[in-house]
């Protein structure tokens, strides 16, 4: 009887491992697509994204949301480029009805 119980345990472990690998693969697929969107938004300047720079304490209009984007911050003395700063960008909903 011991060998049968031992075989049952190893089959259960294999099934759990396969399910875990499938879940891991799905999570990697989901988050790899989302990370590309994030990288694109960080690499583009506020103006390139169609936004406008705002002072840190100024609110954005109702249809825009506040992000920190390149081109709105203080000028870097080494590169002579503006760094990250507050930027109001138009909200675009991806929902379809």
FENGI-V821313 format. One record per backbone hydrogen bond with DSSP energy under -1.0 kcal/mol. NH is the residue of the N-H (numbers start at 1). CO is the residue of the C=O. Records with the same first field share a line. If there is no record, write none. Layout:
BEGIN
NH = CO ; CO
END
This chain:
BEGIN
5 = 1
6 = 2
7 = 3
8 = 4
9 = 5
10 = 6
11 = 7
12 = 8
13 = 9
14 = 10
15 = 11
16 = 12
17 = 13
18 = 14
19 = 15
20 = 16
21 = 17
22 = 18
23 = 19
24 = 20
25 = 21
26 = 22
27 = 23
28 = 24
29 = 25
30 = 26
31 = 27
32 = 28
33 = 29
34 = 30
35 = 31
36 = 32
37 = 33
38 = 34
39 = 35
40 = 36
41 = 37
42 = 38
43 = 39
44 = 40
46 = 70
49 = 45
50 = 47
51 = 46
52 = 88
54 = 86
58 = 55
64 = 61
65 = 89
67 = 87
69 = 85
72 = 83
73 = 83
76 = 81
80 = 76
83 = 74
85 = 69
87 = 67
88 = 52
89 = 65
91 = 63
END
